[in-house]
Amino acid sequence: MAGSLNVEDMLKLNPRDVYGRKLTELGETDERIVVVTADLAKSNKLLDFRDRFPDRFFNVGIAEQNLMGVAAGLALEGKIPVASTFAAFASMRAHEQVRSDIGYVDLPVKILATTSGLTAGIMGPTHQGNEDIAVMRTIPNMTVLAPSDPLQVSEFIELAIGLPGPVYIRVGRGEDPVLYGEDQKIEIGKAIVAREGTDVSIVACGTMMKDAIQAHEQLASEGVSARVLDFHTVKPLDRDAIIAAARETGTIVTVEDHFVTGGLGSAVAEVVAEEGLGARVRRLGVPDVFAEVGVPDELYRHYGYDAAGIVATVRDLILPARRR
């Protein structure tokens, strides 16, 4: 994996500091990189970049539409802006500006959206970013990334800077554990087979990857072989990996910290339907309700998409078929 941050660094750092440090590192060698935020420099770990490059750091205040407009203007002047705010505000409050000022013009604005899904659980439905994948994947020219561990966050920020068009990078609270080694190959648009399996495919992204891997281990102890796929890229989607999972395992369970409507699960189901595959698909995530207020892990358990919920869903799908 590219860049100077490594596994040893990740274990020493608070994972929430990884993307801020990476931006500062990249800023040392590319003067085009500028950071724009909506009064979230401390929460979004951008203080290092601000202190190192004060003339390339812009705080527009609590004005997310303006955040995206300013980022678009900077891009038109040859800069590579990183616009950072909470996922709910980047995708919902500023949606028109992202769509029309950035996506339509195909500008190289990189949107670093934090506190996605129910990682914002204690802040309530107004701050919980459960719609952002659905919203962002509908915008032409937009690449949508949901990295699952600190090394991926670091790598995808670097890869995003190198892409010519807009990129939406979705992270949670930035407290996810390291899941991969430094030799893990990361490629935009190419899913990672995190665990091999033949009975069922668990398709996950972002912060839920750790639960998908935990579910794999529990299922293995019960004699169920679960393939785990890390769909860190929701757009462009790795259709080949979905087709292979459907044909080779016959059952797919998708897991995401997002509404089940419109997100990764819907994207997977679209491919299965379009290809005429006879696979069963079960989508796990936030149901069609405004979520309760609470601690993320408790909410994942409540809505049935933590590791235990994944295991229970796989049992429900696999064991009856085995008895027939």
C-alpha positions in Angstrom: 0.0 0.0 0.0 1.3 3.5 -0.9 2.2 6.2 1.5 4.4 6.4 4.6 1.7 5.5 7.1 2.0 1.8 8.0 0.4 -0.8 10.4 2.8 0.2 13.2 1.7 3.8 12.8 -1.9 2.9 12.9 -1.6 1.0 16.1 0.1 4.0 17.7 -2.3 6.6 16.4 -5.9 7.2 17.4 -7.6 5.9 14.2 -9.5 9.2 14.0 -6.3 11.0 13.4 -5.3 9.0 10.4 -7.0 11.0 7.6 -5.9 14.3 9.0 -2.3 13.1 9.1 -2.6 11.7 5.6 -3.9 14.9 4.2 -1.0 16.8 5.8 1.5 14.3 4.4 0.0 14.7 0.9 -0.1 18.4 1.3 3.7 18.5 1.7 4.2 17.3 -1.8 1.2 18.7 -3.7 0.5 22.4 -3.2 -2.8 22.0 -5.1 -4.4 20.3 -2.1 -6.6 22.6 0.0 -8.9 21.8 2.8 -12.4 23.4 3.3 -14.5 22.7 6.4 -17.8 23.8 7.9 -16.6 24.6 11.5 -15.4 21.0 12.1 -11.7 21.3 12.0 -11.2 19.7 15.5 -13.8 17.0 15.2 -12.7 16.1 11.7 -9.0 16.0 12.7 -7.9 18.8 10.3 -6.0 20.9 12.8 -2.6 19.5 11.7 -3.3 20.5 8.1 -4.5 24.0 9.3 -1.4 24.6 11.4 1.0 23.4 8.6 -0.7 25.1 5.7 -2.8 28.0 7.1 -3.1 29.7 3.6 -4.6 26.5 2.2 -7.2 25.9 4.9 -10.6 27.5 4.8 -13.4 27.4 7.4 -16.7 28.6 6.0 -18.6 28.2 9.2 -21.8 26.2 9.7 -22.8 26.7 6.0 -22.5 23.4 4.2 -24.0 24.6 0.9 -21.3 27.3 0.9 -18.7 24.7 1.8 -19.4 22.9 -1.5 -19.7 26.1 -3.5 -16.3 27.3 -2.3 -14.8 23.9 -2.9 -16.1 24.0 -6.5 -14.7 27.5 -7.0 -11.3 26.4 -5.7 -11.4 23.4 -8.1 -12.1 25.7 -11.0 -8.9 27.6 -10.1 -6.8 24.5 -10.4 -6.9 23.3 -6.8 -7.7 19.9 -5.4 -10.2 20.7 -2.6 -11.0 18.3 0.2 -14.4 19.4 1.6 -15.0 17.9 5.0 -18.2 17.8 7.2 -20.5 15.2 8.7 -22.0 12.7 6.2 -25.6 13.9 6.9 -24.8 17.4 6.0 -22.5 16.7 3.0 -25.1 14.5 1.4 -28.4 16.1 2.5 -28.0 19.7 3.4 -25.6 20.4 0.5 -27.0 17.9 -2.0 -27.9 20.5 -4.7 -24.5 22.1 -4.6 -22.8 18.7 -4.7 -25.0 17.6 -7.6 -24.9 20.8 -9.7 -21.7 22.6 -8.7 -19.5 19.6 -8.4 -20.9 16.5 -10.1 -22.4 18.2 -13.1 -19.2 20.0 -13.8 -17.1 16.9 -13.0 -14.8 18.8 -10.7 -12.0 17.1 -8.7 -13.6 17.9 -5.3 -13.0 15.2 -2.7 -15.7 15.1 -0.1 -14.5 13.6 3.2 -17.7 12.8 5.1 -17.3 11.7 8.7 -19.7 10.4 11.4 -21.6 8.3 8.9 -24.5 6.0 9.7 -25.3 5.3 13.3 -21.7 6.2 14.4 -23.6 9.5 15.0 -26.1 7.5 17.1 -26.0 9.7 20.2 -26.7 12.8 18.1 -30.1 11.6 16.9 -31.7 11.4 13.5 -30.8 14.9 12.4 -27.1 14.0 12.5 -27.2 10.3 11.6 -26.0 9.9 8.1 -28.1 7.0 6.9 -29.0 8.3 3.4 -25.6 9.3 2.0 -24.7 6.3 0.0 -28.1 6.3 -1.6 -27.9 10.0 -2.4 -24.3 10.1 -3.6 -24.4 7.0 -5.9 -27.1 8.7 -7.9 -24.9 11.6 -8.9 -23.1 11.0 -12.3 -19.3 11.3 -12.3 -19.2 10.6 -8.5 -17.0 7.9 -7.0 -18.3 6.6 -3.7 -15.9 5.0 -1.2 -16.6 3.4 2.2 -13.2 2.3 3.6 -13.3 -0.2 6.4 -10.1 0.3 8.3 -7.5 3.0 8.9 -5.0 1.8 6.3 -7.8 1.8 3.7 -8.8 5.4 4.8 -5.2 6.5 4.3 -4.8 4.7 1.0 -8.2 5.8 -0.5 -7.5 9.5 0.3 -4.3 9.2 -1.7 -6.0 7.4 -4.5 -8.9 9.9 -4.5 -6.5 12.9 -4.8 -5.2 11.3 -8.0 -8.6 10.8 -9.6 -9.8 13.6 -12.0 -13.4 13.8 -10.9 -15.4 14.1 -7.6 -15.0 11.5 -4.9 -17.2 10.9 -1.8 -15.3 9.2 1.0 -17.5 7.9 3.8 -16.0 7.2 7.2 -17.6 6.7 10.6 -16.2 8.0 13.8 -12.8 6.9 12.7 -12.5 4.3 15.4 -12.4 1.1 13.3 -9.7 -1.4 14.0 -6.9 -2.4 11.6 -8.2 -5.3 9.5 -5.6 -5.6 6.8 -1.8 -5.9 6.5 0.3 -3.5 4.5 0.5 -6.0 1.6 -3.3 -5.8 1.0 -3.9 -4.6 -2.5 -6.4 -1.8 -2.7 -8.1 -0.9 -6.0 -11.0 1.4 -6.5 -13.9 -0.5 -8.0 -12.5 -3.9 -7.0 -13.9 -5.7 -4.0 -11.7 -7.6 -1.5 -12.3 -11.2 -0.7 -11.6 -10.8 3.0 -12.6 -14.4 3.8 -13.2 -17.3 1.5 -16.5 -19.3 1.7 -18.9 -21.4 -0.3 -22.2 -21.5 1.6 -23.1 -17.8 1.8 -21.6 -14.5 0.8 -21.5 -11.6 3.3 -21.1 -8.3 1.5 -20.2 -5.5 3.7 -18.6 -2.0 3.6 -17.2 0.5 6.0 -17.4 0.2 9.7 -19.5 -3.1 9.4 -16.6 -5.1 8.0 -15.3 -5.9 11.4 -18.7 -7.4 12.3 -18.8 -9.3 9.0 -15.4 -10.9 9.8 -16.6 -11.7 13.4 -19.7 -13.4 11.9 -17.5 -15.4 9.6 -15.6 -16.8 12.5 -18.7 -17.7 14.5 -20.3 -19.3 11.4 -17.2 -21.3 10.8 -17.4 -22.8 14.3 -20.9 -23.9 13.3 -19.8 -25.5 10.1 -21.0 -22.7 7.8 -18.5 -21.5 5.2 -19.1 -17.8 4.7 -17.4 -15.7 2.0 -16.8 -12.1 3.2 -16.5 -9.4 0.6 -15.3 -5.9 1.4 -17.1 -3.6 -1.0 -15.1 -0.5 0.0 -16.2 1.0 -3.4 -19.9 1.3 -3.8 -19.6 3.2 -7.1 -18.3 2.0 -9.4 -19.6 -1.3 -8.1 -17.7 -4.6 -8.6 -20.4 -6.4 -10.6 -18.1 -9.4 -11.3 -17.7 -10.1 -7.5 -21.4 -10.0 -7.0 -22.1 -12.3 -9.9 -19.5 -14.7 -8.7 -20.9 -14.6 -5.2 -24.5 -15.2 -6.4 -23.5 -18.1 -8.7 -21.0 -19.8 -6.3 -22.8 -19.4 -3.0 -26.4 -18.9 -4.0 -27.1 -16.6 -1.0 -26.0 -13.1 -0.3 -26.4 -11.1 2.9 -25.5 -7.4 2.7 -24.5 -5.4 5.7 -24.1 -1.6 6.0 -24.4 1.2 8.5 -27.0 2.9 6.3 -30.7 2.6 5.5 -31.4 -0.7 3.7 -33.1 1.4 1.1 -30.9 2.7 -1.7 -27.5 1.8 -0.3 -25.0 -1.1 -0.8 -27.7 -3.7 -0.4 -29.9 -2.1 -3.0 -26.9 -1.8 -5.4 -26.2 -5.5 -4.9 -29.8 -6.5 -5.4 -29.9 -4.5 -8.6 -27.0 -6.5 -10.1 -28.6 -9.8 -9.1 -31.9 -8.9 -10.7 -30.4 -7.4 -13.8 -28.2 -10.5 -14.4 -31.2 -12.8 -13.9 -29.4 -14.7 -11.1 -31.4 -17.0 -8.8 -29.6 -16.0 -5.6 -31.4 -15.1 -2.4 -30.5 -11.6 -1.1 -31.1 -10.3 2.4 -30.3 -6.7 3.2 -29.2 -5.7 6.8 -28.9 -2.2 8.0 -31.1 0.5 9.4 -34.7 -0.3 8.5 -37.2 2.2 7.1 -37.4 4.2 10.4 -35.8 7.2 11.9 -33.3 5.4 14.2 -33.3 5.6 18.0 -30.7 7.7 19.9 -28.0 5.6 21.4 -24.5 4.2 21.4 -23.5 2.8 18.0 -22.9 -0.8 19.0 -26.1 -0.9 20.9 -28.0 0.4 17.9 -26.4 -2.1 15.6 -27.5 -4.8 17.9 -31.0 -3.3 18.2 -31.5 -3.2 14.5 -30.0 -6.6 13.9 -26.9 -5.9 11.8 -24.0 -6.5 14.2 -22.1 -9.7 14.1 -24.8 -11.6 16.1 -27.5 -10.3 13.7 -25.5 -11.4 10.7 -25.1 -14.9 12.1 -28.8 -15.1 13.0 -29.7 -14.0 9.4 -27.4 -16.6 7.8 -28.7 -19.3 10.0 -32.3 -18.4 9.0 -31.3 -18.6 5.3 -29.0 -21.5 5.3 -30.2 -24.0 7.9 -33.7 -24.6 6.6 -32.3 -25.2 3.1 -29.9 -27.8 4.6 -32.7 -29.6 6.3 -34.7 -30.1 3.1 
